[in-house]
Amino acid sequence: MRLLFIALMFAAQPGWGGAREDIVDGNKLYGESKFAEAAAKYKEAAASDPFEAAAHFDLGNAYFRLGGPGDLARAIACYQRAFNLSPRNGDIRHNLDFALRRAGESLVPTGMPSAAFVLFHILSRTETSALHWLGFWAFCLIASAALWREGWRERLKGWLLWAGVFWACAAGWWGLLALTEVQSPGVVLASDAEVRSGPGLNFPVSFKSPEGRRVSILEEREGWLEIGVLKEGLKGWLPAEQVERI
Amino acid sequence: MKRALLSSILLACASAAALSQEFNVSASVNRTEMSLEDQVVLTVSVSGTGAGLPEPQLPPMPNFNVHGAGQSRNFTFVNGVMTNSAEYRYVLVPRFPGKAVIGPISASNGNTTRQTAPIEIAVLRHAPAGGAQPQQPPSQRPAPQAPLPQAAPPAQGAPQGGLPRGPGGFGPDLYVTAEVDRPHPYVNEQIVLTVRFYTAVPLMGNAEWHPPGTQGFLVEDIPPGQPRSIVEHGRRYSLSEIKLVLFPVQPGELTIGPSTIVCQVQQEMNVDPFSPDFFQRFFSQGLMQVQSKELKTKPIVLKVQPLPEAGKPSSFSGFVGRLRVKAEADKRSLKVGDALNFTLTVEGTGNLKSLADPQLPDMPQFRLYDTVSSVDIEKDAAGVHGSKVFKTVMVPKVSGRLNIPAIPVSFFDPSKRAYDTVETRPMDIDAAPGAAAGPTPVYVSASPGGTTITPLMQDIRHVKAPAGPGLGRLAAALSGASWLHLIALAVFVLSLASFLHRERLLHDPAGVRFRGALDKAEATLSRARDAQSADAQTSAGLLSEALAQFLADKLNCARSGLTLKQAQQIVKERFPGMPEGHLHQLKLLWEEIDLYRYAPSAPGGTGDAGQLIDGVRELIRAIDEEMRR
C-alpha cells in the first residue's frame, strides 16, 4: 500500500522542482514590475507542472498587469485553469471573478447564492473524479471479499452499503460538475471579435464578442472554431487564433 | 455603436449618480443699483460632488433683456472623489426704471431642488450721483465692437418696407438693420449676426428685442455693447447693437428669420387749435404722446457650404475654426502604480462645446482612466472663443522611461479653406519600479472615518508562492491511474464469476453431472489409453469406469451397481428417441469391455484395446449429442 502511494505521488508530480524555481524567479520579476519577463517564467512553470495552480494563477496576474490587447482574456484563461485545479482557494476565486467582471461576466451565476456556489465547487472536478474512483475501488474490493468468503458476507454487508452510497454520491457530484461546467472551454482573445455565421470571411457577422468572454468550443474546421456563448445563448465561428483554449 | 452604448451607460451612471449626490446653487450680481444705460452681470454657480450637475433655470425676468455671457466648468479629483462646479454668466439689460427683482433661480436633479434667494436691483432713469462704473472682469466686460469684415459684403436684412424717410428728407426717427459677417459659411463655422437699432427720438425705457428664428443653427448670444451716438442720413442717432453667434449644422440654404424690436416712443401730438375739443385735449394730455412701435428686419438667406472631403485628417472630429493645443503632466517621474494627471488644453475660436474628446494614441505602457473635460467659453463682439481642458489619469504599468507621444487635434480652418492639424509635444515620464498595483484598480468613494474600514480600491490579489505537493495532484494521479481501475474491476469480475459458478454447482448437481459427463469420460479414456501398454488390466478397468460413469452422470444415478440392462432401460425411458443402433453398440461394447477386463485370455478377449477405447469414445460422443438435443 505504501509502495502504491509513493508510486502515485511520483506519477503526480512531473517536473515539480523546476516549476517551483520558475515561480520563485517569476515572483521576483513581478515584484520589480517586469511583468512580461515574469510571465515567461510562469509559463515555463505551468508547462513543466500543469498541476501547480500557483503557476497558472501567477501567470494570470502577470497578464492582467500587462494589460495589452488580449491580455485580459489570457488572464481569465489562466485564472480558470487555476480555479479548475484549486477551487477552494479564495484568492483564485477573487481574481477570476475580478477579471470576469471586466469581460461582462461573473464567476457566480446570476441568481445563485454565493455560498451555494462555493459549496458546490468545494472540490474540483479532478478531486470528485478521484473520490468516485476511490468509491469504486472500495466497492469492488469489499464486494469481491464478500463473494469469495461466505463467512465474511454478513460482516461486510454494512461496509459494502456505505461504499456503494459513497461511490454513488461521488459519481453524482462528478457528473453534475461535468454537466454544469463549460464543455471544451475557451476564451475570446480579440476585442469586439466578429463572430460569423460560417467558417470564413465570406459569411456575415452574426454578433460581436467582447474580449475575455468564456465560450464553449464546439467544432474546428479549416482554422475556424465554432463557439457557443452560454450567457447569451449564441453560436458562431471565429478564427482559431482569436480563441485561447482553457 | 460601442461608443454610443458607452455614452448611454455613462449618461445613465451620471444620472443615477446625480440622484444621490449633493449640490449647491448660488447667484450674485455685480451691482444692485444701476441706470437704464447700464448692464448688470448675473453669475450663477452650481457645485457639488460627482460627475452630473443640473443646469440652473432662470425665472421670467420681464424687466430685463437677458443675454448669455459664457460659462465655465471645472472638475477636480481628490482621493477618488470628483468635485464638479459650473459657473453661468448672464448680462441683464434693464428695460424700465424702477425696482426690478430677479426671482429665485432653481436647479433640480430630479430628486433635490435648490433655489437661490431673490435679488433686488434698483434701476434709475439716470446714473446715480457719484456712482462709478463697476470694474468687470475681462470675460464679463462687453468687448469693443469689432469692425465689419471688408473681404465679403455682408448679407443685410434691411427694415421691412424699406427705409422710411424722416422729416425734411433726413433719415427716419428709428429703424433696425440686420447683417451677418459671412454670407457663405461652412458647416459649423461661426457666423456673427449683428442687429443694429437706430433711434433719433427719445424712448420710454429700453427697447424689447425678440430674437430671430434660427432653425438649422446652433446659437450663442453675446452680451450687448453700450449704445453709442452716430450720424447717419444727416441725423444723429443712438445706435444699439445686438449680436448672435450662429453655427450652421447642415449645408444648403438656411434662413435667419426677422429680428423684432418693440419700443415705446414719445411723439409730439398734433393739436388742432380750431378743434372743438382743443382745450380739453391740451390740458388733459399735454403736447406729447406715447406710441408703441414694432420694427422688423428682413430674413437673411445663407448658402452654407459642406466641408471638403479632400484632405480630411483621420483625427478630424468636426470642429471648424482655429485651435491651439498644449499638454502637460503634473509629474515627470513616479513609481509604477502611481497616478499622474495628464492635461490637454485646447484653446481657440469656434464652437468649443462641440469639440470631441481627443483620441489619445495607443499607450500600452500606461493604464488610462476616463477623460474628464472642462470648458471655459468667453463671448465678445468677435464671437465665441475659449478653452477646453481634458484631464486623464494615467498609471504606468511598467518601469523605465515611458513616452507619451504627440497628440494630434485636427480642425477645418475656414480662413484658409483647408484642414489643419496641431499637436502637442511628446514627453517622457520616468517610472521607477514600485508597488505592483497596475492597470486595474477601481477607486471607490471613501467614507468619513470611524471604526469601520472602508476599502479605497479593488484590485487583483497578489501572486502566490508554489504550493508544492497537494491533494489535487494526488487526485489527478488517482483519476488517471486506469490500470488500478482495471485491476479493481477484474478482481470483482473474477470474484463474481467464481461465486456464480459455485452457486450453480450447489443448486443443480444433476445438471452439472449431465453437462460434465462427456469431459469426465474423455479424461478417463485418455488415462486408459496411457495405461494400455503398461498395465492392460488397469486400462480395462478405466475403460469400464469411463463408460459406466458417463452413463451414471448422464442418467443421474449411482455408478455402483449400474448394470447394462438398467442403463438401457433408463435411457429408453428418459430418451425415447435414442437410436436403437446406439443402444445395440452400447451392449456390444459393454460386453467386450467385460470380456477384456475379466477374461483377457478368452477368445476375443485380447482384441485391440486401442480400437476398443476409440469405439467407446465414439459411442459416448454420439450418445451425448443425442441426449443434448
Interface residues (C-beta under 8 A of the other chain):
Chain A: L8 M9 A11 A12 Q13 W16 A19 R20 I23 V24 G26 N27 Y30 G31 E32 S33 K34 F35 A36 A38 A45 F51 E52 A53 A54 A55 F57 D58 N61 A62 F64 R65 L66 G67 G68 L85 S86 D91 H94 N95 F98 A99 R102 S124 T126 E127 S129 A130 L131 W133 L134 F136 W137 C140 L141 A143 S144 A145 L147 W148 D192
Chain B: K2 V336 G337 P364 R367 K397 V398 S399 P433 G434 A436 G438 P439 T440 Q458 D459 I460 R461 H462 V463 K464 A465 P466 A467 G468 P469 G470 L471 G472 R473 L474 A475 A476 A477 L478 S479 G480 A481 L484 H485 A488 L489 V491 F492 L494 S495 L496 S498 F499
